[in-house]
């Protein structure tokens, strides 16, 4: 099960400043009218912090995001983003196993939904699949561990991350 009440890390690995707000709007709808995705900035200093009161939940980025925004993760690969997330301080309240990447496909309203580890949340294997922003966020908010295998099946094998280069 996903860590309820924690925001999900959103990393842009290509320059998509012109479409981030559209993705965040669709993710907001998919998240049940709650901003679920936290747009990665230069450090974890402005990331959601674990609340002292367990009844509080952390929200993601509400937007609008400035069109001059430039992600610190541009040019990075999915493995780099996973490693960045693994290094988050204990005080940061981001889902430690799931994150989202925006690649060139975001121009078509799709996101790459990523998971670290297997269904039992063990190991560091990296799994990912492309979904539209609304359904991808809805999936992240409402799935349990074994839904991933049912959803990903053929989708994951066919998912290519478009970094905008020859990789």
Buried (B, 14 or more C-beta within 10 A) or exposed (E): EBBEBBBBBBBBBBBBBEBBBBBBBBBBEBBEEBBBBBBBBEEBEEBBBBEEEEEEEBBBBEBEBEEEBEBEBBEBBBEEBBEBBEEBEEEBBBBBBBBBBBBBBBBEBBBBBBBBBBEEBEEEEEBBBBBBBBBBBBBBBEBEBEBBEEBBEEEBEEBEBBBEEEE
